[in-house]
Amino acid sequence: MTDISMDQPRAALGVGKIIGDSFSILFGKFPAVIAMALIPTVIGLAISAALVGWNVALGLADPDLSGAGSGLAFVLQTLISQVVYAVTTGLLVQLAYDAKLKRPLRMGEYVSRAFSAAVPIAILSIVAGVLAGIAAMALLVPGLWVYAVFSVMAPAVVIERAGFGGLGRSVRLTKGYRWPIVGTLILIGICLVLISLAGGGIIALIGGSMVVAAGIFSVMTAFVTGLGGIVIALIYARLRAIKEGISVDEIASVFD
């Protein structure tokens, strides 16, 4: 493995291409992406509902932060959301590369690989989420920058089997590209906020049908986390290509 970043001028991250390829993969493999993202989403929703109630978990009511117990439950729910997103990214890493290379999808392999890395991904995502949250208390932009620093942790754990060294690996890979990553996340974030608002409006209109509302929420969340996971997978692939000269097919070969 050769680091080519010292020998050549710094290449562009290619924000537009990453976003375009992400949407192409999402809509090209829509049923598979949603199916993969639904697995952790439904589990996370059920745990969140047990902690804070279905109305809060579905975004239909504000959390009760009046007591220490309720405040702790809300913090745990937030951390669970971080874990769900990270595990979903782990599930979608190989799917994104197989789709980009136009190879057959291997759903069982994705699940096996992601769940073998679930523990370090879950723990490291909580650590990264807490650090980003602390930075965001000052201003939103520092929070996004810290998130960008650790953004490719999940692919590093799944593909390189970096284990609990995933955060350090992400720090090294993202160095020099954190602001372009922030820009990518902001653009994708705007799209996802609009989608979430539309889904939230539909859920609010449904009102009393909690089962249907939970179903819509799960699919909407799967869409959001699915797209986000694909974006992170492609950012990771691009950083490996720039810094180490590793192509997407070489990255995907670790699953063969």
C-alpha positions as a printed NumPy array, in Angstrom:
array([[  0.   ,   0.   ,   0.   ],
       [  1.586,   3.278,  -1.086],
       [  0.7  ,   6.747,   0.125],
       [  0.669,   8.855,  -3.036],
       [ -0.488,  12.074,  -1.372],
       [  3.092,  13.312,  -0.746],
       [  4.186,  12.969,  -4.366],
       [  1.372,  14.774,  -6.154],
       [ -0.693,  17.94 ,  -5.694],
       [ -3.735,  17.319,  -3.557],
       [ -6.581,  15.97 ,  -5.67 ],
       [-10.133,  17.233,  -5.236],
       [-12.551,  15.141,  -3.208],
       [-15.145,  15.432,  -5.974],
       [-18.185,  16.438,  -3.927],
       [-20.536,  16.625,  -6.911],
       [-19.574,  13.178,  -8.185],
       [-19.912,  11.609,  -4.739],
       [-23.407,  13.039,  -4.305],
       [-24.443,  12.096,  -7.85 ],
       [-23.129,   8.539,  -7.512],
       [-24.833,   8.212,  -4.121],
       [-28.265,   9.07 ,  -5.512],
       [-27.62 ,   6.817,  -8.509],
       [-26.845,   3.85 ,  -6.236],
       [-29.773,   4.645,  -3.935],
       [-32.391,   4.72 ,  -6.681],
       [-30.718,   2.014,  -8.765],
       [-30.805,  -0.435,  -5.841],
       [-33.681,   1.136,  -3.911],
       [-35.386,  -2.045,  -2.574],
       [-32.068,  -3.517,  -1.411],
       [-30.907,  -0.273,   0.231],
       [-34.2  ,   0.172,   2.095],
       [-34.209,  -3.475,   3.186],
       [-30.665,  -3.208,   4.55 ],
       [-31.343,   0.087,   6.323],
       [-34.62 ,  -1.139,   7.839],
       [-32.909,  -3.831,   9.927],
       [-31.115,  -1.49 ,  12.377],
       [-33.784,   1.21 ,  11.993],
       [-36.636,  -0.943,  13.306],
       [-34.487,  -2.268,  16.162],
       [-33.409,   1.259,  17.08 ],
       [-36.985,   2.567,  16.918],
       [-38.246,  -0.171,  19.23 ],
       [-35.505,   0.549,  21.788],
       [-36.12 ,   4.308,  21.557],
       [-39.861,   3.812,  22.051],
       [-39.176,   1.717,  25.149],
       [-37.031,   4.538,  26.536],
       [-39.047,   7.658,  25.705],
       [-42.404,   6.427,  24.381],
       [-43.704,   6.026,  20.851],
       [-44.808,   9.648,  20.394],
       [-41.349,  11.016,  21.202],
       [-39.576,   8.274,  19.238],
       [-41.698,   9.091,  16.176],
       [-41.178,  12.839,  16.588],
       [-44.844,  13.482,  17.389],
       [-44.118,  14.941,  20.837],
       [-41.281,  16.782,  22.539],
       [-39.181,  14.813,  25.038],
       [-39.785,  15.345,  28.75 ],
       [-36.535,  16.677,  30.167],
       [-37.933,  17.699,  33.559],
       [-36.424,  14.805,  35.518],
       [-33.016,  13.159,  35.625],
       [-34.454,   9.828,  34.494],
       [-36.28 ,  11.258,  31.496],
       [-33.245,  13.324,  30.528],
       [-31.038,  10.245,  30.647],
       [-33.547,   8.332,  28.513],
       [-33.425,  11.099,  25.886],
       [-29.616,  11.047,  25.867],
       [-29.674,   7.268,  25.416],
       [-32.152,   7.642,  22.553],
       [-29.824,  10.121,  20.847],
       [-26.889,   7.745,  21.238],
       [-28.98 ,   4.886,  19.847],
       [-29.645,   7.001,  16.756],
       [-25.885,   7.383,  16.313],
       [-25.404,   3.631,  16.607],
       [-28.219,   2.882,  14.13 ],
       [-26.682,   5.235,  11.574],
       [-23.213,   3.733,  12.003],
       [-24.4  ,   0.12 ,  11.779],
       [-26.474,   0.989,   8.709],
       [-23.354,   2.455,   7.123],
       [-21.577,  -0.806,   7.88 ],
       [-24.356,  -2.769,   6.179],
       [-24.314,  -0.551,   3.101],
       [-20.554,  -0.344,   2.571],
       [-20.218,  -3.421,   0.381],
       [-23.611,  -2.881,  -1.262],
       [-22.457,   0.565,  -2.405],
       [-19.26 ,  -0.823,  -3.916],
       [-20.957,  -3.802,  -5.568],
       [-23.588,  -1.466,  -7.041],
       [-20.938,   0.967,  -8.292],
       [-19.036,  -1.914,  -9.913],
       [-22.305,  -3.375, -11.295],
       [-21.708,  -6.649,  -9.477],
       [-24.471,  -8.902,  -8.092],
       [-25.657,  -7.976,  -4.609],
       [-24.872, -10.401,  -1.772],
       [-27.236,  -9.527,   1.056],
       [-26.203, -12.326,   3.403],
       [-22.543, -11.378,   3.094],
       [-23.328,  -7.737,   3.91 ],
       [-25.2  ,  -8.69 ,   7.082],
       [-22.497, -11.135,   8.197],
       [-19.683,  -8.634,   7.661],
       [-21.528,  -5.73 ,   9.298],
       [-22.602,  -7.665,  12.375],
       [-19.077,  -8.992,  12.897],
       [-18.029,  -5.33 ,  13.17 ],
       [-21.147,  -4.151,  15.052],
       [-19.601,  -3.854,  18.537],
       [-16.652,  -1.575,  17.649],
       [-18.838,   0.427,  15.25 ],
       [-21.496,   0.943,  17.934],
       [-19.039,   1.96 ,  20.662],
       [-16.921,   4.181,  18.416],
       [-20.009,   5.862,  16.944],
       [-21.117,   6.806,  20.459],
       [-17.668,   8.251,  21.218],
       [-17.643,  10.196,  17.931],
       [-21.216,  11.377,  18.496],
       [-20.412,  12.656,  21.989],
       [-17.315,  14.509,  20.751],
       [-19.25 ,  16.052,  17.846],
       [-22.082,  16.98 ,  20.212],
       [-19.701,  18.726,  22.599],
       [-18.178,  20.674,  19.696],
       [-21.658,  21.561,  18.408],
       [-22.527,  23.142,  21.762],
       [-20.238,  26.002,  20.771],
       [-21.328,  26.302,  17.138],
       [-22.819,  24.009,  14.494],
       [-19.81 ,  24.235,  12.173],
       [-17.241,  22.918,  14.706],
       [-19.608,  20.031,  15.383],
       [-19.767,  19.195,  11.692],
       [-15.985,  19.449,  11.412],
       [-15.488,  16.972,  14.263],
       [-18.074,  14.688,  12.661],
       [-16.122,  14.897,   9.39 ],
       [-12.933,  13.872,  11.218],
       [-14.556,  10.587,  12.283],
       [-16.917,  10.202,   9.322],
       [-15.275,   7.18 ,   7.661],
       [-14.867,   5.161,  10.853],
       [-17.541,   2.59 ,   9.917],
       [-16.108,   1.717,   6.474],
       [-12.626,   1.468,   8.013],
       [-13.894,  -1.005,  10.617],
       [-15.884,  -3.091,   8.12 ],
       [-13.392,  -3.138,   5.243],
       [-10.021,  -2.969,   6.972],
       [-11.128,  -4.733,  10.163],
       [ -9.618,  -1.797,  12.026],
       [-11.619,  -2.634,  15.16 ],
       [-11.343,  -0.01 ,  17.865],
       [ -8.631,   1.679,  15.819],
       [-11.349,   2.85 ,  13.425],
       [-11.451,   6.387,  14.815],
       [ -7.695,   6.81 ,  14.397],
       [ -7.873,   5.432,  10.869],
       [-10.645,   7.917,  10.045],
       [ -8.577,  10.772,  11.475],
       [ -5.694,   9.889,   9.152],
       [ -7.824,   9.368,   6.045],
       [ -9.837,  12.574,   6.407],
       [ -6.822,  14.802,   7.11 ],
       [ -6.674,  17.56 ,   4.515],
       [-10.226,  16.866,   3.3  ],
       [-12.389,  17.68 ,   6.296],
       [-13.893,  20.888,   4.956],
       [-14.875,  19.291,   1.619],
       [-16.427,  16.464,   3.647],
       [-18.32 ,  19.047,   5.718],
       [-19.583,  20.597,   2.473],
       [-20.731,  17.196,   1.242],
       [-22.518,  16.497,   4.515],
       [-24.248,  19.887,   4.449],
       [-25.542,  19.381,   0.897],
       [-26.76 ,  15.866,   1.683],
       [-28.132,  17.112,   4.999],
       [-30.3  ,  19.706,   3.25 ],
       [-31.793,  16.977,   1.048],
       [-32.398,  14.716,   4.029],
       [-33.999,  17.483,   6.103],
       [-36.488,  18.174,   3.307],
       [-37.279,  14.457,   3.061],
       [-37.663,  14.193,   6.847],
       [-39.98 ,  17.202,   6.953],
       [-42.168,  15.67 ,   4.26 ],
       [-42.277,  12.352,   6.097],
       [-42.973,  14.078,   9.41 ],
       [-45.886,  15.93 ,   7.846],
       [-47.383,  12.671,   6.61 ],
       [-47.005,  11.075,  10.049],
       [-48.646,  14.095,  11.712],
       [-51.606,  13.858,   9.316],
       [-52.1  ,  10.177,  10.136],
       [-52.48 ,  11.027,  13.797],
       [-53.906,   8.131,  15.774],
       [-52.703,   5.234,  13.626],
       [-49.504,   4.48 ,  15.535],
       [-48.706,   1.288,  13.604],
       [-48.922,   3.037,  10.23 ],
       [-46.994,   6.03 ,  11.59 ],
       [-44.24 ,   3.726,  12.86 ],
       [-44.073,   2.025,   9.462],
       [-43.78 ,   5.31 ,   7.571],
       [-41.208,   6.594,  10.056],
       [-39.124,   3.432,   9.669],
       [-39.126,   3.59 ,   5.864],
       [-38.359,   7.322,   5.889],
       [-35.513,   6.823,   8.36 ],
       [-34.203,   3.903,   6.304],
       [-34.144,   6.188,   3.246],
       [-32.277,   8.906,   5.148],
       [-29.733,   6.59 ,   6.763],
       [-29.414,   4.583,   3.555],
       [-28.422,   7.617,   1.516],
       [-26.13 ,   8.845,   4.272],
       [-24.449,   5.456,   4.521],
       [-23.806,   5.324,   0.787],
       [-22.313,   8.828,   0.853],
       [-19.925,   7.849,   3.652],
       [-18.925,   4.659,   1.811],
       [-18.097,   6.653,  -1.329],
       [-16.202,   9.323,   0.631],
       [-14.098,   6.549,   2.156],
       [-13.443,   5.014,  -1.269],
       [-12.441,   8.389,  -2.702],
       [-10.05 ,   9.084,   0.179],
       [ -8.419,   5.665,  -0.267],
       [ -8.041,   6.37 ,  -3.993],
       [ -6.487,   9.797,  -3.408],
       [ -4.16 ,   8.921,  -0.56 ],
       [ -3.26 ,   5.309,  -1.242],
       [ -4.032,   4.718,  -4.909],
       [ -6.606,   2.043,  -4.007],
       [ -9.494,   1.636,  -6.469],
       [-13.086,   0.711,  -5.631],
       [-12.685,  -2.792,  -7.055],
       [ -9.594,  -3.326,  -4.88 ],
       [-11.541,  -2.162,  -1.82 ],
       [-14.438,  -4.475,  -2.669],
       [-12.072,  -7.406,  -3.205],
       [-11.692,  -7.842,   0.571],
       [-15.198,  -9.35 ,   0.565],
       [-14.385, -11.987,  -2.079]])
